[in-house]
Amino acid sequence: MPPPLTPRRRMLVLAICCMSLLIVSLDNTVLNVALPSMQKEFGASVSGMQWTIDAYTLVLASLLMLAGSTADRIGRRRIFKAGLVIFTVGSVLCSVAPNLESLIVFRMVQAVGGSMLNPVAMSIITNTFTEPRERARAIGVWGGVVGISMAAGPIVGGVLVDSVGWRSIFWINLPVGLAALLLTMRYVPESRAPKPRRTDPIGQLLVIALLGSLTYAIIEAPEAGWTSPTIVTFALLALAALIGLIAYEPRRAEPLIDLRFFRSAPFSGATVIAISAFASLGGFLFLSTLYLQNVRGLNALDAGLWMLPMAAMTLVCAPVSGRIVGSRGPRIPLLVAGIAMTASGLLFAAFEAETSNVPRFIGYVLFGLGFGFVNAPITNTAVSGMPRAQAGVAAAVASTSRQIGQTLGVAVIGAVLASGVAGAVGTSAYATTFVDASRGGWWIIVGCGLAVLLVGLLTSGRWARSTAQRTARCLEQPEIQEATAGASS
C-alpha cells in the first residue's frame, strides 16, 4: 500500500512522473541527432527520416486521449506501469532494428507505451497537487524536465552516436524505465475518476484515420505529387474523418473528445498554442540537425553542442515560466514565448542565420527562450478550471495537441525541404540547395511563433477567463444533477 501523501511523498511522486517525461522527451532529442547516421546506414530519403519521427508522434497523438480516459476509468497507476513496460520493450526493439521499416514499426511500439505515460503522469500530478499555486509550480518543474532532455539529449546522443553507434541511443531508456517502474510500484498511489468514462471506439478510429491519412498525404506528397490519386485519396479521407468527428462526438454522452471543452477560450487557445509551438520545435530540430551534419559536415557530438544554447535556455526558463504562471497567470509567459520564437524564425528565414556562427547562436538562444516559456502555460491552462474528474482527458487533449503539432511540423516542414532538394544530385548539390530549400520551412516557424503570440494575447484576458468559468459550470452540471437525484432518492 503506498504511503500517505506527505509533502515529501508528493515531491517523490512528481520526480517519478518526471522520469517518464524524461525518457519520452529524451528519446525525441537524441533521435534527431542520430538521423543522419540512420540515413546513411539505411540509405533513407528525407521522407524516410520524417517517418522515423512521425511514426512515433502519430501513434502517440492518436492514443493519448484513449490512454487518459482509460486511466481515469481503470486506474492511473496501473496504466502508467503498463506504459513504462511497453515503452522500455519498444526501446530495446528499436536498438536491434535490421532495416528502416522495422525501426518505424518498433517506434510505433514505443509510442503505444509513451501514450500511457505523459498524459497519465500529468493526471497523477494534477490529483496529487490540488492547490492551484502548488500545482502550477509542479507543472513548472515538469516543464523544466523538457529542458533537461533538450540539454542532455543532443550531447548524450552525440557521444553515443560517435562512440558506439546510433543504436545505443535507445539503450538509455532501459535503466530509467526500470527504475521508474519499481518506484511507481512502491510510492505512486492509485487514483481513478469518481465517474469513469466509457470507451468510444468509433471516435478513436476517426482520430486515427484523421491523423494517419493527413500525415501520410503531407509526407509522401513531394515524391508522389500533390495531385496524385493516392495523395488526393488520403487527403479526402482526412477531411471525411474530421467531418465525422465533428458530427458524431456531440451525440455521445461520454465522447472520446468532449467538444464542450473548446467553449473555453483558454483551453482552445492552449490547444492552438501547443500545436503551433511544437510544430516549431519539430521543424526547428529537423532542419537544424540535417543542416549541421549533412551540410556543414559536423559530427553528431558537435551538432549536439550547437543545440546546447537552445536547450539550456529551455531548462532555465521553464521553471521561471511556471512560477510566473502560478503568481500572475499565463499571459506574460505566452507573450515572451511568441515574441522570442518569432524573432528566432525570422533570423533564419530572412537573414540565413544558419550560415554564420553568431546569428545561428542568437537564433538558437531565442528559440530556447521562447520554448522554455511556452510549455507551462499550455499545461496549466488546459487543466485549470476543468473538473478534477475530467483531469485525465483534459491533460490528454493538451498532450495530444503537442504531438499533433510535432507531427505536423516535421511533416510539413520536411515536405517543404524535400520539394526544394528533390533535384539535387550528389552531396555538393544537396549542400548548395539546402539553405534556399529550407527557407520556406523557417517562414512556417515564423508563422507558428506569431500564432503563439496572437492567440496567447487573445485567450489570456478577462473575457477568456469568463468563458472558462462558464465551461466548467457546464461540465459540472450533469454531475451535480446526478448527485442531487441520488440524494433525493
GIPEKA-V781892 format. One record per helix or strand of 3 or more residues. SS is the DSSP state (H for helix, E for strand). FROM is the first residue (numbers start at 1). TO is the last residue. If there is no record, write none. Layout:
BEGIN
ss:SS from:FROM to:TO
ss:SS from:FROM to:TO
END
This chain:
BEGIN
ss:H from:7 to:42
ss:H from:46 to:74
ss:H from:76 to:95
ss:H from:100 to:114
ss:H from:118 to:128
ss:H from:132 to:163
ss:H from:166 to:170
ss:H from:172 to:187
ss:H from:201 to:224
ss:H from:229 to:251
ss:H from:259 to:263
ss:H from:265 to:295
ss:H from:300 to:328
ss:H from:331 to:351
ss:H from:353 to:355
ss:H from:357 to:383
ss:H from:388 to:421
ss:H from:427 to:458
ss:H from:462 to:488
END
